[in-house]
Amino acid sequence: MDQLLYSAEVVLNGLMTGVMYALVALGFVLIFKASGVFNYAQGVMCLFAALTLVGIMNGQVPFAPLLSAITGNRIGTFGFTVPAALAVLLTAVVMVGLAWLINMLILRHLVNQAPIILFMATIGLAYFLEGLGDVMWGADVKVLDVGIPQGISESVEAWTHAVFGYGFFIDRLDIVAAVVATLLVAALVMFSQYTRQGRAMRAVADDHQAALSVGISLRFIWVLVWSIAGFVALVAGIMWGAKSGVQFSLSLIALKALPVLMLGGFTSIPGAIVGGLIIGVGEKLFEFWVGQLVGGATETWFAYVLALVFLVFRPQGLFGERIIERV
Protein backbone atom coordinates (compact mmCIF):
# COMPACT_ATOMS: atom_id res chain seq x y z
CA MET A 1 0.00 0.00 0.00
CA ASP A 2 2.82 2.40 0.87
CA GLN A 3 4.45 1.68 -2.49
CA LEU A 4 1.17 2.49 -4.29
CA LEU A 5 0.74 5.75 -2.40
CA TYR A 6 4.33 6.74 -3.08
CA SER A 7 3.76 6.01 -6.77
CA ALA A 8 0.70 8.27 -6.66
CA GLU A 9 2.86 11.03 -5.16
CA VAL A 10 5.39 10.54 -7.95
CA VAL A 11 2.57 10.84 -10.52
CA LEU A 12 1.33 14.10 -8.97
CA ASN A 13 4.82 15.60 -8.96
CA GLY A 14 5.24 14.43 -12.55
CA LEU A 15 2.03 16.23 -13.52
CA MET A 16 3.31 19.42 -11.91
CA THR A 17 6.64 19.13 -13.73
CA GLY A 18 4.83 18.41 -16.99
CA VAL A 19 2.89 21.65 -16.67
CA MET A 20 6.18 23.54 -16.42
CA TYR A 21 7.41 21.85 -19.61
CA ALA A 22 4.12 22.62 -21.34
CA LEU A 23 4.41 26.35 -20.59
CA VAL A 24 7.56 26.47 -22.70
CA ALA A 25 6.08 24.27 -25.43
CA LEU A 26 3.11 26.62 -25.80
CA GLY A 27 5.32 29.33 -27.27
CA PHE A 28 6.63 26.93 -29.91
CA VAL A 29 3.09 25.84 -30.83
CA LEU A 30 1.76 29.39 -31.17
CA ILE A 31 4.44 30.50 -33.61
CA PHE A 32 4.52 27.25 -35.59
CA LYS A 33 0.72 27.14 -35.80
CA ALA A 34 0.45 30.68 -37.17
CA SER A 35 3.52 30.95 -39.37
CA GLY A 36 4.99 27.49 -39.90
CA VAL A 37 8.21 28.67 -38.24
CA PHE A 38 9.87 26.46 -35.65
CA ASN A 39 11.14 29.11 -33.26
CA TYR A 40 14.41 27.79 -31.88
CA ALA A 41 14.71 31.01 -29.85
CA GLN A 42 11.69 30.32 -27.63
CA GLY A 43 13.79 29.04 -24.73
CA VAL A 44 16.07 32.08 -24.93
CA MET A 45 12.98 34.31 -25.00
CA CYS A 46 12.00 32.78 -21.64
CA LEU A 47 15.48 33.58 -20.34
CA PHE A 48 15.44 37.12 -21.75
CA ALA A 49 11.99 37.82 -20.26
CA ALA A 50 13.10 36.56 -16.83
CA LEU A 51 16.34 38.58 -16.95
CA THR A 52 14.43 41.71 -17.93
CA LEU A 53 11.88 41.19 -15.17
CA VAL A 54 14.56 40.80 -12.50
CA GLY A 55 16.45 43.81 -13.85
CA ILE A 56 13.36 46.02 -13.77
CA MET A 57 12.34 44.83 -10.29
CA ASN A 58 15.81 45.58 -8.91
CA GLY A 59 16.00 48.96 -10.65
CA GLN A 60 19.12 47.85 -12.50
CA VAL A 61 20.51 50.13 -15.20
CA PRO A 62 20.37 48.32 -18.57
CA PHE A 63 23.82 47.67 -20.06
CA ALA A 64 25.36 48.60 -16.70
CA PRO A 65 28.49 46.41 -17.14
CA LEU A 66 29.13 47.88 -20.59
CA LEU A 67 28.50 51.46 -19.45
CA SER A 68 30.79 50.94 -16.46
CA ALA A 69 33.57 49.74 -18.75
CA ILE A 70 33.11 52.68 -21.15
CA THR A 71 32.80 55.47 -18.56
CA GLY A 72 35.19 54.06 -15.98
CA ASN A 73 32.57 54.64 -13.27
CA ARG A 74 30.72 51.90 -11.42
CA ILE A 75 27.12 51.90 -12.65
CA GLY A 76 24.67 49.56 -10.97
CA THR A 77 21.12 50.57 -10.13
CA PHE A 78 18.89 53.63 -10.26
CA GLY A 79 18.52 53.46 -6.49
CA PHE A 80 14.93 52.23 -6.36
CA THR A 81 12.99 49.01 -6.82
CA VAL A 82 9.83 48.36 -8.83
CA PRO A 83 6.80 46.42 -7.49
CA ALA A 84 6.45 42.95 -8.97
CA ALA A 85 3.09 43.61 -10.68
CA LEU A 86 4.33 46.77 -12.39
CA ALA A 87 7.59 45.05 -13.35
CA VAL A 88 5.65 42.20 -14.99
CA LEU A 89 3.59 44.73 -16.95
CA LEU A 90 6.70 46.62 -18.08
CA THR A 91 8.40 43.36 -19.08
CA ALA A 92 5.34 42.41 -21.13
CA VAL A 93 5.66 45.75 -22.95
CA VAL A 94 9.33 44.98 -23.61
CA MET A 95 8.42 41.56 -25.05
CA VAL A 96 5.82 43.16 -27.36
CA GLY A 97 8.44 45.66 -28.51
CA LEU A 98 10.84 42.78 -29.09
CA ALA A 99 8.21 41.03 -31.23
CA TRP A 100 7.78 44.18 -33.32
CA LEU A 101 11.56 44.46 -33.83
CA ILE A 102 11.82 40.78 -34.80
CA ASN A 103 9.15 41.29 -37.43
CA MET A 104 10.62 44.54 -38.75
CA LEU A 105 14.25 43.44 -38.88
CA ILE A 106 13.95 39.74 -39.70
CA LEU A 107 10.59 38.21 -40.57
CA ARG A 108 9.31 40.71 -43.12
CA HIS A 109 12.41 40.09 -45.21
CA LEU A 110 11.82 36.33 -45.16
CA VAL A 111 8.20 36.07 -46.29
CA ASN A 112 7.64 32.97 -48.47
CA GLN A 113 11.18 31.73 -47.90
CA ALA A 114 11.84 28.03 -47.35
CA PRO A 115 11.13 26.79 -43.78
CA ILE A 116 14.81 25.95 -43.28
CA ILE A 117 15.71 29.61 -43.89
CA LEU A 118 13.25 30.75 -41.24
CA PHE A 119 14.50 28.07 -38.85
CA MET A 120 18.12 29.19 -39.32
CA ALA A 121 17.02 32.78 -38.70
CA THR A 122 15.56 31.78 -35.31
CA ILE A 123 18.84 30.02 -34.40
CA GLY A 124 20.69 33.28 -35.06
CA LEU A 125 18.03 35.14 -33.09
CA ALA A 126 18.49 32.78 -30.13
CA TYR A 127 22.23 33.45 -29.88
CA PHE A 128 21.70 37.18 -30.38
CA LEU A 129 19.12 37.39 -27.57
CA GLU A 130 21.33 35.34 -25.26
CA GLY A 131 24.23 37.72 -25.85
CA LEU A 132 21.96 40.76 -25.54
CA GLY A 133 20.63 39.50 -22.21
CA ASP A 134 24.18 38.98 -20.97
CA VAL A 135 25.26 42.49 -21.96
CA MET A 136 22.09 44.16 -20.65
CA TRP A 137 21.68 42.46 -17.29
CA GLY A 138 24.90 40.54 -16.56
CA ALA A 139 25.60 36.81 -16.42
CA ASP A 140 25.33 36.23 -12.66
CA VAL A 141 22.60 33.99 -11.24
CA LYS A 142 19.63 36.08 -10.08
CA VAL A 143 16.87 35.40 -7.57
CA LEU A 144 13.36 36.00 -8.88
CA ASP A 145 10.73 36.71 -6.24
CA VAL A 146 7.35 37.89 -7.53
CA GLY A 147 5.41 36.72 -4.49
CA ILE A 148 4.62 33.19 -5.70
CA PRO A 149 4.43 30.89 -2.66
CA GLN A 150 7.07 28.17 -2.59
CA GLY A 151 7.85 25.16 -0.47
CA ILE A 152 5.79 22.10 0.38
CA SER A 153 2.04 22.74 0.55
CA GLU A 154 1.10 21.99 4.15
CA SER A 155 -2.62 21.93 3.35
CA VAL A 156 -2.16 19.29 0.62
CA GLU A 157 0.08 17.27 2.90
CA ALA A 158 -2.43 17.46 5.77
CA TRP A 159 -5.42 16.61 3.56
CA THR A 160 -3.79 13.62 1.90
CA HIS A 161 -2.53 12.38 5.25
CA ALA A 162 -6.06 12.57 6.67
CA VAL A 163 -7.58 10.77 3.67
CA PHE A 164 -4.88 8.22 2.78
CA GLY A 165 -2.77 8.10 5.92
CA TYR A 166 0.15 9.32 3.80
CA GLY A 167 1.07 12.97 3.23
CA PHE A 168 1.85 13.96 -0.37
CA PHE A 169 4.70 16.47 -0.75
CA ILE A 170 3.66 18.91 -3.50
CA ASP A 171 5.45 22.22 -4.13
CA ARG A 172 3.11 25.23 -3.91
CA LEU A 173 4.92 26.82 -6.85
CA ASP A 174 3.99 23.81 -8.99
CA ILE A 175 0.35 24.16 -7.97
CA VAL A 176 0.35 27.83 -8.96
CA ALA A 177 2.01 26.93 -12.28
CA ALA A 178 -0.68 24.33 -12.97
CA VAL A 179 -3.47 26.85 -12.35
CA VAL A 180 -1.76 29.51 -14.47
CA ALA A 181 -1.15 27.05 -17.32
CA THR A 182 -4.79 25.95 -17.29
CA LEU A 183 -6.05 29.53 -17.47
CA LEU A 184 -3.51 30.40 -20.15
CA VAL A 185 -4.47 27.47 -22.36
CA ALA A 186 -8.17 28.22 -21.97
CA ALA A 187 -7.59 31.87 -22.93
CA LEU A 188 -5.45 30.94 -25.95
CA VAL A 189 -8.00 28.40 -27.22
CA MET A 190 -10.82 30.92 -26.85
CA PHE A 191 -8.76 33.57 -28.63
CA SER A 192 -7.83 31.23 -31.46
CA GLN A 193 -11.35 29.94 -32.02
CA TYR A 194 -13.65 32.87 -31.33
CA THR A 195 -11.87 36.13 -32.20
CA ARG A 196 -11.28 37.74 -35.55
CA GLN A 197 -7.54 37.94 -34.96
CA GLY A 198 -7.45 34.26 -33.95
CA ARG A 199 -9.20 33.22 -37.14
CA ALA A 200 -6.80 35.40 -39.12
CA MET A 201 -3.88 33.61 -37.43
CA ARG A 202 -5.25 30.25 -38.57
CA ALA A 203 -5.76 31.58 -42.09
CA VAL A 204 -2.15 32.78 -42.28
CA ALA A 205 -0.99 29.38 -41.04
CA ASP A 206 -2.92 27.61 -43.81
CA ASP A 207 -1.72 29.78 -46.71
CA HIS A 208 0.19 33.07 -46.58
CA GLN A 209 -0.72 34.11 -50.10
CA ALA A 210 -4.42 33.29 -49.72
CA ALA A 211 -4.53 35.23 -46.45
CA LEU A 212 -2.92 38.24 -48.13
CA SER A 213 -5.41 38.05 -51.01
CA VAL A 214 -8.39 38.50 -48.66
CA GLY A 215 -6.84 41.51 -46.90
CA ILE A 216 -5.19 39.93 -43.88
CA SER A 217 -2.03 41.77 -42.89
CA LEU A 218 0.74 39.20 -42.60
CA ARG A 219 2.95 41.73 -40.84
CA PHE A 220 0.32 42.42 -38.16
CA ILE A 221 -0.40 38.73 -37.60
CA TRP A 222 3.26 37.86 -37.15
CA VAL A 223 3.75 40.71 -34.68
CA LEU A 224 0.64 39.52 -32.83
CA VAL A 225 1.80 35.91 -32.73
CA TRP A 226 5.32 36.75 -31.57
CA SER A 227 3.88 39.13 -28.96
CA ILE A 228 1.66 36.36 -27.55
CA ALA A 229 4.58 33.93 -27.66
CA GLY A 230 6.67 36.56 -25.84
CA PHE A 231 4.00 36.82 -23.14
CA VAL A 232 3.92 33.03 -22.82
CA ALA A 233 7.73 33.09 -22.58
CA LEU A 234 7.41 35.65 -19.78
CA VAL A 235 5.01 33.40 -17.85
CA ALA A 236 7.29 30.38 -18.34
CA GLY A 237 10.33 32.47 -17.40
CA ILE A 238 8.65 33.60 -14.18
CA MET A 239 7.75 30.06 -13.16
CA TRP A 240 11.11 28.50 -14.03
CA GLY A 241 13.06 31.50 -12.73
CA ALA A 242 11.23 31.41 -9.40
CA LYS A 243 11.82 27.65 -9.19
CA SER A 244 15.51 27.40 -10.07
CA GLY A 245 16.83 30.97 -10.28
CA VAL A 246 17.37 33.14 -13.36
CA GLN A 247 20.50 31.81 -15.01
CA PHE A 248 21.61 31.22 -18.57
CA SER A 249 21.00 27.48 -18.35
CA LEU A 250 17.32 28.48 -18.30
CA SER A 251 17.45 28.70 -22.09
CA LEU A 252 18.05 24.93 -22.23
CA ILE A 253 14.49 24.21 -21.10
CA ALA A 254 13.58 24.58 -24.77
CA LEU A 255 15.33 21.25 -25.37
CA LYS A 256 12.98 19.56 -22.89
CA ALA A 257 10.02 21.10 -24.70
CA LEU A 258 10.90 19.28 -27.94
CA PRO A 259 9.68 15.84 -26.79
CA VAL A 260 6.53 17.56 -25.52
CA LEU A 261 5.89 18.95 -28.99
CA MET A 262 6.55 15.61 -30.64
CA LEU A 263 3.99 13.92 -28.43
CA GLY A 264 1.31 16.60 -28.42
CA GLY A 265 1.75 17.84 -31.99
CA PHE A 266 3.34 21.03 -33.27
CA THR A 267 -0.01 22.64 -34.13
CA SER A 268 -2.13 21.86 -31.06
CA ILE A 269 -2.37 24.15 -28.03
CA PRO A 270 -4.12 21.51 -25.85
CA GLY A 271 -1.62 18.99 -27.22
CA ALA A 272 1.23 20.97 -25.66
CA ILE A 273 -0.36 20.55 -22.25
CA VAL A 274 -1.18 16.86 -22.73
CA GLY A 275 2.30 16.17 -24.10
CA GLY A 276 3.88 17.97 -21.17
CA LEU A 277 1.85 15.95 -18.67
CA ILE A 278 2.79 12.67 -20.38
CA ILE A 279 6.48 13.56 -20.39
CA GLY A 280 6.40 14.80 -16.79
CA VAL A 281 4.62 11.72 -15.42
CA GLY A 282 6.51 9.31 -17.67
CA GLU A 283 9.99 10.44 -16.70
CA LYS A 284 9.17 10.50 -12.98
CA LEU A 285 7.59 7.04 -12.98
CA PHE A 286 10.36 5.60 -15.15
CA GLU A 287 12.98 6.97 -12.78
CA PHE A 288 11.05 5.60 -9.80
CA TRP A 289 10.48 2.12 -11.23
CA VAL A 290 13.42 1.54 -13.56
CA GLY A 291 16.03 4.17 -12.72
CA GLN A 292 17.38 2.33 -9.70
CA LEU A 293 17.89 -0.78 -11.84
CA VAL A 294 19.98 0.97 -14.52
CA GLY A 295 21.98 3.36 -12.37
CA GLY A 296 19.61 6.33 -12.28
CA ALA A 297 19.66 9.60 -14.26
CA THR A 298 16.97 8.29 -16.63
CA GLU A 299 15.12 11.63 -16.55
CA THR A 300 17.77 13.13 -18.84
CA TRP A 301 17.00 10.76 -21.73
CA PHE A 302 13.62 9.08 -21.17
CA ALA A 303 11.61 11.89 -22.81
CA TYR A 304 13.67 11.74 -26.00
CA VAL A 305 13.35 7.96 -26.28
CA LEU A 306 9.59 8.25 -25.86
CA ALA A 307 9.48 11.01 -28.48
CA LEU A 308 11.49 8.81 -30.87
CA VAL A 309 8.92 6.04 -30.51
CA PHE A 310 6.14 8.51 -31.32
CA LEU A 311 8.03 9.76 -34.37
CA VAL A 312 8.22 6.22 -35.71
CA PHE A 313 4.58 5.26 -35.19
CA ARG A 314 2.73 8.62 -35.10
CA PRO A 315 4.96 11.41 -36.43
CA GLN A 316 2.21 14.06 -36.25
CA GLY A 317 1.81 13.52 -32.49
CA LEU A 318 -1.39 12.85 -30.58
CA PHE A 319 -3.20 16.03 -31.62
CA GLY A 320 -1.21 17.20 -34.63
CA GLU A 321 -2.62 17.41 -38.13
CA ARG A 322 -1.63 14.58 -40.41
CA ILE A 323 -0.25 16.00 -43.65
CA ILE A 324 -0.46 13.82 -46.75
CA GLU A 325 1.37 15.05 -49.84
CA ARG A 326 0.91 13.57 -53.30
CA VAL A 327 4.24 12.71 -54.90
N, C-alpha and C positions, 0 to 999 in steps of 0.2 A: 504493500500500500504506500509506504514512504517513497519507494522508487517511482510509482505512478504519479504521486503528488509532485515530486521533484521534477519529473518530466513535464508536468503541466506548467510548472514555474519556468522551465526552460522555454517552453512554447510561448508563454506570455512575453518573456524577455525578447524572444526572437521576433515576435510581432512588433514590439516597440522598436527594435533595431531596424526591421524592415520598413517601417514608416519613415525613418530617417533616410534610408537609401532612396525611398520613393520620392521624397522631397527634391532630391537632386535630379532624379530621372524625369520628373515633371518638366523641368526646363528643356531637356533634350526633346521630349515629345512635342512640346508646344512649337518649337522652331521647326522641327522636322515635319510636323503635321501641316504647317502653314506654308512652308517654303521649300521643303524637300532637302534642306541643308542639315547635315549632321554637325551640330555645333560642338566641336572638340573643346571650345573655350568655356563651356558651361561650368565646369568645376572651378576654373580660375575666376569666373564671374562670382561664384559663391565666396571665394577667398577675398576678392577685391571689395565686394559689398561688406564683408565682415571687417576688413581692415579700415574701410572708410567709416563705418559705424563707430568703431572703437576710437578712431582719430577724432571724429566730431564730438563724441561724448567726453573725451579727455581734453578738448580744446586745443588739440595739437595743431601746430602750424604745418600746412601741407608743404612737402619738399623741404622740411626742416634740415635734414642732414646735408642736402645739397646746398641750401642757402647758407648754412653754417660754414661749409667748406669754401664757398665763394667769398663771403664777407669777412671770414675770420672771426666772427662773433658767434657765441653759442646761442642758437635759436631753438627753442623747445615748444612752449605752449603760449597761448594768448593770455593765460592767467585766469581762466574761468572754465567751468564745465557746463555741459549741455544736458538737460534732462533726457532720459532714455526715449520717451515718446517723441519728443521733438527731433532727436537725433535720428530715429528710425525714419521719420517723415523726410528729413533733409537727405538722408541716404537714398531713399526712394527717388527723390528728385534727381540726385546724381546719377542713379542707374537709368532713369529715363533719358537724361542728357547723354549718357554713354550710348544708349541705343540709337539716338538720333545721329551721333557722330559715326557710329559703325555703319549706319545706312548711308550717310553722306559721303564718307571717305572710302568705303569698301564695297558695300552691297550694290549700290546703284551702278557701279562700273562693271558688275559681274552678272547682270540680268541675262538669263538664257544661256549662261555658260554651262559647261559640263559639270555634273555633281562633284567630280574629283577636284575641279578648280575651286569650287566653293568650300569643299572640305579642307583643302590645303590653306585657303585663306583663314579659316577658323583656327588652324594650327598656329599660323603666324600671329593671329590675334591673341591666342592663349599666352604665348611667350611674351608678347608685348605687354599685356595686362599684368602679367606676373612681375615683369621688370618695373612697370609703372607703379604698381603697388609697393614694391620694395623702395623705390626712390621717394615716393610720396610719404609713406608712413613708417619706413624702417623695417628691418627684417627680424627684430626681436619678437619673442612669443608674448602675446598680449592676452590679458584677462578680459573677457566680455561678460558684463553683468547688466542685464536689462530688466532684472527683477523676476526672472523665471525661477520658480522654486526648484531646488535640487535636493538630492539625497533620497533615501528610501522613504516611500510613502507609508507613514505609520498607520493611517486609516485603512489602507489596503491590507497591510500586514495584520492588523487587528481583526478586520472583517474575515479574511481568509482563515485566520487561526480559529476564530469562533465557529466558522462553518465547517472547515475541513480538519481542524486540529493541527494545521500546519500553516505557518505564516509565509505568504509569498513576498519576496523582496523585489519590488518594482520601483524604478527611479521615477520621481515626480516629473523630472524634465521629459522623460519619455512619454509620460501620460499627456503632458501639455502638447508635445510634438504630435501625438496621435490625434488629438482634438483639432489642432491647427491644420494638419494635413487633410482631415476629413472635411473641414469647412472650406479649405482652399480648393479641393477637388470638386466639391459641390458647386462652388462659385464658378469655377472654370468650365464645368460641363454646362451650367445654365447659360453662361456667356456665349459659349460656342454654339449652342443649339437655338437660343431664343433671342439673340440680339442681331441687329443688322451687321455690325462689325464682325461678329462671330461667323455669320454666314458668308461674309465677304472673305474671311480668312480661309474657310473651307473651299471657296471657289478658286482662290489663288493657289491653294495646294493642288487642286485638280488640274488646272491648266492656266499658266500665267497669261498666255496670249488671249485666251477666251475671256479671262477676267478683265484684261485691259480693254477688250472690244466692247464690253458692256458698261464701261465707265468706272471700274474699280481702280483706285489708285494703288498700284503696286508699292510705291514708295511709302505711302501712309500705312499700308497693311504690314510691311516689314518693320517699320518703326514701332507699330503697335505690338507686334508679336515679340520683338526683342525687348520692348519695355516690360511686357508681362513676364517674359522669361527672366529679365533682370530683377523684377520684384520677387519671383519665385526663388531666384538665387539668393536674394537678401534674406528671405525666410529660412532657407536651408542654411545659409551662413550663420544666422543668429543661433539656430538650434545646434549645429555642429560646433560653432565657436564657443557657445556657452558650455557645451559638454566636454570638449577636449582642449579648449584654448584656441586663440586665433594665431595660427602659424602656417608657414608656407606648405607644409604637408597636407593642409586642408584641401588643396587643389586636387590631390590624388583621390578624393572621394568620387570623382567622376569615373575613375576606373571601376569602382564597385557598382556604379550605376549601369554599366554596360550589360552585365548579366541580367539585371532587372529589365532593361529594355528588350533584350532578346526573349525573355519569357513573356512579358506583357504585350509586346508589340510596339513598334516605333511610332505608331499613329494613334494609339489609344491612351487617353488620359486615365480612365479607370484601370486600364491594363498596367500602367506604371505603379499604381498602388498595389494591385494584386501581385504583380511580379515582385515588388519589394517585400511584401509579406511572405511570399513563398521562399525567396532567398533568405530573408532573416530567420524564419523558422527552420528552414532546411539546414542552414549552416550551424545553427545552435544545436539542433537535435543530432546532426551527424557528428559534431564534436563530442557531444555528451555520450552517444552510443558507440561510436567507432573510433573517435580520436585517441582514446586511451589505448586502443589496440594497435595503432599504427604510429604511435609516438607523438600525437598531438599536432597542433598548428594546422588542422584541416580547414579552419575558417578562411585561410588565405587562398585556398584553391578550390574549395568545394563548389562555390558559385559558378566558377568558370567551366568546371566539368559538367555541371547541370545545364548551363547555357549551351555547351557544345552538343549535348544530347538533344536539346530542343532544336538546334540548328539542323541536325541531321533529319529529324522526324517531323518537325513543324517549324520551318524557317521563318514564317511570318509571326510566330509567337501565338499566345493564347487568344489575344483580341485584335491582332493586326490584320490588315486587309491582304488577302491572297491575290497576288498580281500574276496573271497569266499572259504571256506575250507570245504572239504567233511568230514563228521563225521559218 
